[in-house]
Amino acid sequence: MTAPVIPPSPTREEYAEQYAAALAANGDESIFERAEPIGLFVDWLGDAKGTEPNDANAMTLATVDADGAPDARIVLLKDVDARGFTFYSNSESAKGRDLAVHPRAALLFHWKSLRRQVRVRGEIEPVSAAEADAYFASRARESRIGAWASDQSRPLDSRAALEAAVARETARFADQDVPRPARWTGWRVIPESVEFWRDRPFRLHDRLRFERGRDGWSRTRLWP
């Protein structure tokens, strides 16, 4: 090993001492009897809310730009239902420009405390204006001001320039509601495949992939 900062693979004793609770929770075989992925995802997200130190709904969003180069960043899941996985951002940001060119995406949830992951792939659809309005209205006033102030993903001269933009928009909306900017919206990933992964000792992990077909979801257990 040339990089001592990288921890070695755990020994049998370390598995037994450090990971016993998580590994015991990951031994339930009933997940392989689930008929569809959304309910299982909601259950796992509920588990993560009780164990993760913060932002159990954080997910990696992977997109492809106009030149075919992949990109990824962490965003927050804001809704999940039978339609898919919803998040919000500035449509003029890097992710927004990517999605306008290639309306497909991949998501990755990684819950370290549970030693679990969920991978999602699918097409993108914009949320309705009513959905975007409703979520925007639920945000803190300061966050709504920030959505007006920020030219997301564009060059910024200094922190002072950002603070000046926030002060300008704060004054503009003084004593009135802060509406949603037209450039601020949401997207829904319509899942075509959802894969659940959970840690088991010595890389003998469990993997379960759901794929959507004309007649609903099919499931396949995968080799680790």
NUMARKE-942473 format. One line per 5 residues: their letters; for each residue z, y, x of N, C-alpha, C. Coordinates in Angstrom, 3 decimals. Each point is the difference from the previous one (the first is absolute). Layout:
NUMARKE-942473
A	Z/Y/X/Z/Y/X/Z/Y/X ~ ...
This chain:
NUMARKE-942473
MTAPV	0.000/-1.192/0.855/0.000/1.192/-0.855/0.000/1.236/0.886 ~ -1.022/0.841/-0.145/-0.132/1.172/0.873/0.698/1.234/-0.557 ~ 0.412/-0.042/-1.261/0.662/1.160/-0.605/1.398/-0.409/-0.462 ~ 1.030/0.226/0.827/1.354/-0.462/-0.343/0.565/0.642/-1.262 ~ -0.592/1.125/-0.449/0.500/0.645/-1.211/-0.293/-0.843/-1.242
IPPSP	-0.989/-0.894/0.077/-0.347/-0.851/-1.134/0.976/-1.169/-0.062 ~ 0.688/-0.206/-1.119/0.990/-1.088/-0.068/-0.677/-1.358/0.026 ~ 0.657/-0.995/0.571/-0.565/-1.350/0.023/0.078/-0.648/-1.374 ~ -0.730/-1.070/-0.170/0.076/-0.744/-1.248/1.414/-0.559/-0.155 ~ 0.539/-0.014/-1.228/1.372/-0.475/-0.197/0.139/-1.491/0.272
TREEY	1.155/-0.371/0.499/0.317/-1.405/0.231/0.522/-0.633/-1.283 ~ 0.187/-1.306/0.032/0.565/-0.697/-1.152/1.381/0.574/-0.345 ~ 0.800/0.268/1.024/1.339/0.522/-0.226/-0.047/1.408/-0.613 ~ -0.938/0.827/0.463/-0.120/1.352/-0.546/-0.469/-0.028/-1.451 ~ -0.924/-0.897/-0.317/-0.389/-0.159/-1.401/1.227/-0.323/-0.856
AEQYA	0.789/-0.939/0.457/1.150/-0.445/-0.779/1.044/1.106/-0.154 ~ 0.191/0.820/1.054/1.050/1.006/-0.010/-0.428/1.311/-0.649 ~ -1.219/0.438/0.268/-0.411/1.346/-0.385/-0.830/0.062/-1.276 ~ -0.707/-1.074/-0.313/-0.968/0.068/-1.084/0.334/-0.946/-1.147 ~ 1.193/-0.535/-0.001/0.333/-1.059/-0.958/-0.169/0.460/-1.445
AALAA	0.508/1.193/-0.332/-0.047/0.454/-1.393/-1.430/0.215/-0.462 ~ -0.794/0.690/0.836/-1.381/0.272/-0.387/-0.800/-1.293/-0.107 ~ 0.218/-0.895/0.940/-0.760/-1.248/-0.022/0.399/-0.868/-1.178 ~ 1.261/0.030/-0.381/0.433/-0.749/-1.177/-0.644/0.561/-1.257 ~ -0.106/1.329/-0.081/-0.631/0.636/-1.158/-1.490/-0.293/-0.066
NGDES	-0.578/-0.351/1.137/-1.439/-0.261/0.045/-0.333/-1.482/-0.154 ~ 0.961/-0.795/-0.426/-0.251/-1.431/-0.143/-0.305/-0.461/-1.412 ~ -0.032/0.941/-0.951/-0.227/-0.360/-1.400/-1.473/-0.353/-0.219 ~ -0.273/-1.238/-0.345/-1.380/-0.461/-0.171/-0.610/0.439/-1.331 ~ 0.786/0.610/-0.871/-0.523/0.333/-1.328/-1.078/1.072/0.045
IFERA	-0.083/0.769/1.104/-1.054/1.010/0.059/-1.378/-0.633/-0.077 ~ -0.131/-1.242/0.448/-1.300/-0.662/0.002/-0.402/-0.511/-1.377 ~ 0.867/0.235/-0.976/-0.315/-0.360/-1.380/-0.331/1.229/-0.845 ~ 0.044/1.191/0.604/-0.272/1.219/-0.759/-1.471/0.058/-0.389 ~ -0.259/0.498/-1.219/-1.369/-0.001/-0.518/-0.786/1.243/0.397
EPIGL	0.703/1.084/0.331/-0.692/1.246/0.354/0.852/0.773/1.002 ~ -0.612/0.950/0.729/0.716/0.631/1.109/0.832/1.221/-0.348 ~ -0.318/0.707/-1.070/0.677/1.275/-0.235/1.486/-0.205/-0.292 ~ 0.311/-0.974/-0.829/1.409/-0.270/-0.287/0.766/-0.407/1.241 ~ -0.614/-0.823/0.850/0.658/-0.401/1.245/0.187/1.204/0.908
FVDWL	-1.011/0.870/0.087/0.146/1.202/0.818/1.155/0.859/-0.495 ~ 0.085/0.202/-1.311/1.084/0.820/-0.557/1.357/-0.610/0.341 ~ 0.101/-1.321/-0.060/1.253/-0.654/0.379/0.334/0.251/1.463 ~ -0.989/-0.150/0.870/0.241/0.213/1.432/0.337/1.461/0.285 ~ -0.668/0.928/-0.679/0.323/1.412/0.201/1.429/0.280/-0.457
GDAKG	0.416/-0.627/-1.090/1.386/0.151/-0.444/0.984/-0.506/1.031 ~ -0.300/-1.131/0.624/0.852/-0.504/1.080/0.063/1.004/1.148 ~ -1.163/0.571/0.352/-0.063/0.925/1.133/0.772/1.280/-0.272 ~ 0.021/0.454/-1.252/0.763/1.208/-0.341/1.479/-0.196/0.285 ~ 0.469/-1.241/-0.065/1.409/-0.262/0.250/0.343/-0.245/1.453
TEPND	-1.010/-0.130/0.865/0.274/-0.359/1.395/-0.585/0.969/1.024 ~ -1.121/0.654/-0.313/-0.611/0.900/0.973/0.823/1.277/0.139 ~ 0.106/0.568/1.204/0.807/1.215/0.180/-0.582/1.213/-0.717 ~ -1.329/0.019/-0.195/-0.632/1.098/-0.742/-1.439/-0.398/-0.347 ~ -0.554/0.659/-0.989/-1.416/-0.101/-0.354/-0.505/-1.438/-0.088
ANAMT	0.614/-0.779/-0.867/-0.485/-1.367/-0.205/-1.426/-0.021/-0.523 ~ -0.459/1.109/-0.584/-1.358/0.096/-0.530/-1.006/0.530/1.010 ~ 0.396/0.103/1.276/-0.935/0.424/1.040/-1.024/-1.093/0.262 ~ -1.251/0.417/0.218/-1.064/-0.974/0.242/-1.015/0.599/0.966 ~ -0.614/-0.856/0.783/-1.115/0.418/0.838/-1.261/0.013/-0.850
LATVD	-0.711/1.120/0.031/-1.281/0.132/-0.685/-1.095/0.025/1.050 ~ -0.912/-0.958/-0.055/-1.111/-0.085/0.944/-1.295/0.364/-0.709 ~ -0.776/0.890/0.635/-1.272/0.453/-0.540/-1.060/-0.057/1.096 ~ -1.235/0.312/-0.378/-1.111/0.052/0.948/-0.704/1.336/-0.174 ~ -0.295/0.683/1.120/-0.624/1.315/-0.113/-1.524/-0.107/-0.081
ADGAP	-0.652/1.154/-0.018/-1.455/0.031/-0.186/-0.748/-0.678/1.134 ~ 0.621/-0.079/1.187/-0.631/-0.658/1.146/0.340/-1.482/0.093 ~ 0.767/-0.501/-0.958/0.383/-1.414/0.007/1.228/-0.303/0.825 ~ 0.694/1.029/0.469/1.208/-0.207/0.804/1.214/-0.143/-0.914 ~ 0.834/-1.017/0.233/1.188/-0.179/-0.835/1.089/1.007/0.360
DARIV	0.852/0.264/-0.970/1.146/0.873/0.217/1.136/-0.520/-0.870 ~ 1.226/0.324/0.380/1.160/-0.481/-0.762/1.132/0.995/0.135 ~ 0.811/0.070/-1.068/1.169/0.876/0.000/0.989/-0.513/-1.045 ~ 1.235/0.452/0.078/1.015/-0.384/-0.965/0.004/0.998/-1.154 ~ -0.059/-0.507/-1.221/0.141/0.825/-1.201/1.019/-0.689/-0.907
LLKDV	0.313/0.629/-1.129/0.979/-0.569/-0.923/-0.686/-0.474/-1.280 ~ 0.299/-1.216/-0.383/-0.444/-0.517/-1.292/0.753/0.748/-1.098 ~ -0.733/0.476/-1.001/0.637/0.770/-1.070/-0.106/-0.663/-1.365 ~ -0.792/-1.041/-0.128/-0.043/-0.749/-1.252/-0.661/-1.339/0.284 ~ 0.400/-1.002/-0.764/-0.651/-1.311/0.074/0.068/-0.614/-1.390
DARGF	-1.131/-0.529/-0.433/-0.070/-0.696/-1.284/-1.199/-0.938/0.055 ~ -0.383/-0.559/-1.131/-1.094/-0.968/-0.016/-1.309/0.604/0.482 ~ -0.118/1.329/-0.065/-1.240/0.648/0.455/-0.086/0.072/1.517 ~ 1.145/0.142/0.679/-0.036/0.083/1.446/1.128/0.819/0.594 ~ -0.229/0.488/1.229/1.004/0.662/0.822/-0.414/1.465/0.188
TFYSN	0.850/0.939/-0.402/-0.375/1.410/-0.065/0.749/0.833/1.028 ~ -0.720/0.924/0.629/0.589/0.953/0.928/-0.693/1.346/-0.189 ~ 0.595/1.059/0.557/-0.495/1.365/-0.200/-0.114/0.728/1.332 ~ -0.930/0.946/0.053/-0.162/0.796/1.212/-1.020/1.104/-0.259 ~ -0.345/0.711/1.060/-1.002/1.055/-0.030/-1.381/-0.640/0.169
SESAK	-0.910/0.249/-0.931/-1.328/-0.617/0.075/-0.825/0.525/1.165 ~ 0.429/1.138/0.598/-0.709/0.547/1.152/0.617/-0.461/1.318 ~ 1.018/-0.860/-0.059/0.606/-0.552/1.208/-0.937/-1.035/0.608 ~ 0.363/-0.514/1.180/-0.825/-1.029/0.638/-0.137/-1.225/-0.892 ~ 1.108/-0.431/-0.612/-0.077/-1.176/-0.866/-0.870/0.274/-1.222
GRDLA	0.124/1.220/-0.553/-0.810/0.352/-1.157/-1.478/0.015/0.329 ~ -0.361/0.520/1.162/-1.413/0.012/0.406/-0.503/-1.419/0.243 ~ 0.830/-0.835/0.606/-0.390/-1.406/0.198/-0.283/-0.685/-1.328 ~ 0.898/0.179/-0.958/-0.132/-0.685/-1.276/-1.191/0.503/-0.807 ~ -0.381/1.255/0.221/-1.172/0.533/-0.683/-1.277/-0.667/0.498
VHPRA	-0.012/-0.387/1.272/-1.182/-0.635/0.597/0.024/-1.506/-0.220 ~ 1.156/-0.618/0.223/0.157/-1.447/-0.146/1.182/-0.260/-0.935 ~ -0.259/-0.148/-1.300/1.102/-0.148/-0.968/0.579/-1.414/-0.037 ~ 0.432/-0.461/1.149/0.717/-1.258/0.124/1.158/0.224/0.969 ~ 1.050/-0.807/-0.124/1.159/0.195/0.865/0.785/-1.292/0.117
ALLFH	0.857/-0.030/1.012/0.961/-1.084/0.181/1.389/0.613/0.102 ~ 0.971/-0.711/-0.557/1.398/0.423/0.063/0.819/-1.076/0.688 ~ 1.042/0.420/0.690/0.934/-0.936/0.614/1.423/0.504/-0.211 ~ 0.811/-0.809/-0.640/1.432/0.244/-0.134/0.714/-0.912/0.998 ~ 0.915/0.573/0.779/0.767/-0.788/0.973/1.470/0.322/-0.181
WKSLR	0.758/-0.972/-0.448/1.427/0.165/-0.220/0.758/-0.775/1.076 ~ 0.402/0.709/1.047/0.629/-0.647/1.151/1.306/-0.674/-0.376 ~ 0.765/0.640/-0.902/1.295/-0.563/-0.356/-0.142/-1.361/-0.682 ~ -1.100/-0.199/-0.707/-0.250/-1.265/-0.705/-0.900/-0.946/0.780 ~ -0.612/0.511/1.068/-0.960/-0.768/0.777/-1.133/-0.473/-0.913
RQVRV	-0.568/0.971/-0.727/-1.091/-0.272/-0.924/-1.098/1.067/0.136 ~ -1.224/-0.405/-0.351/-1.124/0.917/-0.068/-0.812/-0.299/-1.253 ~ -0.700/1.026/-0.489/-0.998/-0.182/-1.057/-1.246/0.775/0.403 ~ -1.151/-0.672/-0.064/-1.281/0.617/0.320/-0.839/0.078/-1.275 ~ -0.635/1.159/-0.207/-0.823/0.235/-1.185/-1.353/0.538/0.451
RGEIE	-1.080/-0.514/-0.614/-1.339/0.522/0.270/-0.706/0.209/-1.329 ~ -0.798/1.075/-0.092/-0.725/0.209/-1.237/-0.750/1.309/-0.034 ~ -0.664/0.219/-1.116/-0.726/1.241/-0.231/0.970/1.111/-0.404 ~ -0.470/1.221/0.168/0.776/1.195/-0.321/-0.575/0.650/-1.259 ~ 0.883/0.460/-0.865/-0.425/0.854/-1.102/0.944/1.191/-0.062
PVSAA	-0.512/1.197/-0.350/0.894/1.154/-0.152/0.839/-0.141/-1.253 ~ 1.211/0.507/0.050/0.818/0.040/-1.207/-0.541/1.097/-0.909 ~ 0.410/-0.011/-1.248/-0.420/1.036/-0.928/0.710/1.320/0.321 ~ -0.577/1.092/-0.491/0.641/1.305/0.190/1.380/0.015/-0.644 ~ 0.136/-0.674/-1.136/1.301/-0.036/-0.672/1.032/-0.725/0.845
EADAY	-0.395/-1.104/0.633/0.924/-0.724/0.874/0.407/0.854/1.191 ~ -0.993/0.666/0.615/0.299/0.848/1.159/0.908/1.153/-0.397 ~ -0.275/0.609/-1.165/0.846/1.103/-0.470/1.438/-0.464/-0.218 ~ 0.141/-1.161/-0.633/1.345/-0.492/-0.324/0.793/-0.297/1.261 ~ -0.627/-0.652/0.982/0.750/-0.281/1.222/0.296/1.288/0.766
FASRA	-0.981/0.900/0.089/0.224/1.252/0.733/1.167/0.766/-0.604 ~ 0.074/0.019/-1.325/1.071/0.731/-0.670/1.371/-0.600/0.277 ~ 0.034/-1.294/0.372/1.283/-0.652/0.267/0.529/0.300/1.398 ~ -0.816/0.578/0.853/0.405/0.251/1.374/0.916/1.223/0.083 ~ 0.777/0.075/1.076/0.838/1.175/0.239/-0.877/1.251/0.096
RESRI	0.533/1.117/-0.428/-0.780/1.245/0.041/-0.485/0.293/1.419 ~ 0.849/-0.250/0.985/-0.383/0.266/1.388/-1.193/-0.856/0.422 ~ -0.051/-1.235/-0.480/-1.128/-0.860/0.323/-1.277/0.490/-0.665 ~ 0.126/0.514/-1.225/-1.174/0.538/-0.695/-0.516/1.259/0.710 ~ 0.929/0.830/0.464/-0.407/1.166/0.796/-0.726/-0.462/1.261
GAWAS	0.540/-1.013/0.651/-0.605/-0.496/1.230/-1.414/-0.506/-0.205 ~ -0.279/-0.580/-1.170/-1.347/-0.486/-0.276/-1.009/1.144/-0.046 ~ 0.427/1.162/-0.459/-0.865/1.171/0.016/-0.123/0.585/1.410 ~ 1.071/-0.048/0.769/0.021/0.668/1.307/-0.759/-0.767/1.069 ~ -0.044/-1.321/-0.101/-0.516/-0.810/1.106/-1.499/-0.276/-0.116
DQSRP	-0.730/0.309/1.048/-1.394/-0.442/0.155/0.035/-1.326/0.749 ~ 0.388/-1.033/-0.678/0.353/-1.274/0.622/-1.100/-0.542/0.897 ~ 0.405/-0.463/1.168/-0.848/-0.636/1.018/-0.848/0.990/0.790 ~ 0.062/1.284/-0.317/-0.769/0.992/0.752/0.860/0.591/1.121 ~ -0.612/0.568/1.032/0.768/0.553/1.112/0.970/1.097/-0.458
LDSRA	1.189/-0.007/0.575/1.057/0.967/-0.318/0.418/0.697/1.289 ~ -0.019/1.329/-0.008/0.301/0.754/1.219/1.440/-0.176/0.454 ~ 0.941/-0.001/-0.957/1.414/-0.052/0.381/0.844/-0.328/-1.219 ~ 1.249/-0.371/0.242/0.936/-0.199/-1.094/0.199/1.296/-0.778 ~ -0.043/1.110/0.704/0.175/1.295/-0.641/-1.108/0.248/-1.023
ALEAA	-1.208/-0.431/0.292/-1.110/0.171/-0.934/0.238/-0.812/-1.276 ~ 0.540/-1.216/0.165/0.329/-0.819/-1.174/1.083/0.678/-0.830 ~ 1.046/0.478/0.654/1.093/0.635/-0.727/-0.471/1.270/-0.700 ~ -0.929/0.718/0.613/-0.546/1.204/-0.632/-0.797/-0.367/-1.249 ~ -0.744/-1.103/0.062/-0.766/-0.443/-1.163/0.932/-0.417/-1.130
VARET	1.088/-0.666/0.344/0.979/-0.393/-1.021/0.630/1.242/-0.623 ~ 0.339/0.987/0.818/0.596/1.238/-0.523/-0.981/0.720/-0.920 ~ -1.267/0.004/0.379/-1.018/0.663/-0.825/-0.116/-0.664/-1.368 ~ -0.054/-1.341/-0.011/-0.147/-0.708/-1.271/1.287/0.055/-0.827 ~ 1.141/0.025/0.665/1.267/0.152/-0.713/0.034/1.326/-0.739
ARFAD	-0.456/1.062/0.653/-0.035/1.314/-0.639/-1.023/0.025/-1.134 ~ -1.138/-0.658/0.186/-1.053/0.021/-1.020/0.449/-0.668/-1.287 ~ 0.810/-1.047/0.126/0.436/-0.736/-1.187/1.430/0.339/-0.415 ~ 0.517/1.112/0.490/1.366/0.399/-0.360/0.124/0.147/-1.516 ~ 1.086/-0.558/-0.528/0.326/0.131/-1.424/-1.052/-0.611/-0.918
QDVPR	-0.743/-0.993/0.498/-0.961/-0.704/-0.850/-0.132/-1.446/0.465 ~ -0.575/-0.814/-0.854/-0.208/-1.398/0.344/-1.043/-0.106/1.106 ~ 0.066/-1.091/0.772/-0.967/-0.231/1.075/-0.978/-1.065/-0.479 ~ -1.243/0.378/-0.318/-0.960/-0.987/-0.509/-0.550/-0.873/1.124 ~ -0.668/-1.049/-0.384/-0.609/-0.901/0.986/-1.286/0.613/0.544
PARWT	-0.132/0.083/1.336/-1.279/0.452/0.563/-1.107/-0.995/-0.336 ~ -1.210/0.480/-0.204/-1.123/-0.877/-0.328/-0.246/-1.032/1.092 ~ 0.321/0.354/1.240/-0.268/-0.913/1.114/1.077/-1.074/0.164 ~ 1.072/0.099/-0.768/1.103/-0.956/0.113/-0.119/-1.000/-1.144 ~ -0.100/-1.289/0.356/-0.239/-1.011/-1.034/0.556/-1.343/0.451
GWRVI	-0.401/-1.030/-0.705/0.481/-1.339/0.334/-1.125/-1.015/-0.063 ~ 0.284/-1.137/0.582/-0.955/-1.109/0.018/0.739/-1.288/-0.343 ~ -0.741/-0.929/-0.543/0.552/-1.313/-0.321/-0.819/-1.062/0.734 ~ 0.684/-0.864/0.738/-0.655/-1.147/0.613/-0.019/-1.126/-1.034 ~ -1.187/-0.381/-0.418/-0.163/-1.087/-0.963/-0.051/-1.300/0.798
PESVE	1.033/-0.806/-0.035/0.082/-1.123/0.940/-1.008/-1.106/-0.297 ~ -0.708/-0.384/1.044/-0.862/-1.178/-0.052/0.699/-1.192/0.632 ~ 0.849/0.277/0.981/0.823/-1.044/0.608/1.363/0.583/0.350 ~ 1.018/-0.825/-0.157/1.375/0.381/0.345/0.610/-1.186/0.725 ~ 0.440/0.228/1.225/0.582/-1.089/0.787/1.472/0.281/0.298
FWRDR	0.822/-0.985/-0.267/1.438/0.063/0.277/0.309/-0.825/1.245 ~ 0.779/0.600/0.881/0.376/-0.650/1.271/1.512/0.114/0.133 ~ 0.624/-1.085/0.437/1.437/0.062/0.279/0.304/-0.820/1.242 ~ 0.948/0.480/0.746/0.347/-0.592/1.289/0.742/-1.312/-0.192 ~ -0.407/-0.974/0.768/0.730/-1.258/0.121/0.134/-0.293/1.496
PFRLH	0.975/-0.787/0.418/0.247/-0.188/1.443/-1.207/-0.537/0.750 ~ -0.126/0.488/1.230/-0.958/-0.527/0.977/-1.444/0.144/-0.466 ~ -0.277/1.126/-0.663/-1.346/0.362/-0.436/-0.578/-0.975/-1.019 ~ 0.833/-0.764/-0.668/-0.472/-0.886/-1.071/0.161/0.738/-1.337 ~ -0.663/1.148/-0.059/0.200/0.928/-1.100/-0.642/-0.504/-1.294
DRLRF	0.419/0.599/-1.112/-0.614/-0.266/-1.303/-1.006/1.098/-0.309 ~ -1.170/-0.416/-0.505/-1.016/0.958/-0.426/-0.564/-0.448/-1.343 ~ -0.104/0.941/-0.924/-0.534/-0.284/-1.327/-0.977/1.112/-0.356 ~ -1.262/-0.377/-0.240/-1.026/1.000/-0.323/-0.483/-0.179/-1.435 ~ -0.006/1.113/-0.740/-0.579/0.052/-1.331/-1.354/0.694/0.089
ERGRD	-1.000/-0.518/-0.706/-1.307/0.630/-0.062/-0.413/0.134/-1.461 ~ -0.542/1.171/-0.329/-0.391/0.267/-1.377/-1.430/-0.492/-0.256 ~ -0.168/-0.739/-1.063/-1.319/-0.451/-0.419/-0.264/0.405/-1.436 ~ -1.103/-0.468/-0.540/-0.360/0.356/-1.377/1.038/-0.486/-1.005 ~ 0.611/-1.119/0.307/0.942/-0.603/-0.943/1.456/0.290/0.352
GWSRT	0.232/0.963/0.883/1.369/0.333/0.384/0.265/-0.307/1.459 ~ 1.255/-0.264/0.306/0.425/-0.189/1.376/0.010/-1.480/0.385 ~ -0.466/-0.266/1.211/0.179/-1.323/0.602/0.932/0.155/1.186 ~ 0.691/-1.054/0.385/0.921/0.092/1.128/-0.268/-1.124/0.987 ~ 0.228/0.320/1.276/-0.234/-0.935/1.083/1.123/0.126/1.012
RLWP	0.577/-1.109/0.366/0.977/0.002/1.087/-0.776/-0.113/1.315 ~ 0.349/0.842/0.978/-0.722/0.068/1.270/0.844/-0.548/1.143 ~ -0.700/-0.556/0.976/0.673/-0.368/1.247/0.539/1.275/0.656 ~ 1.135/-0.106/0.711/0.536/1.194/0.663/-0.852/0.408/1.209
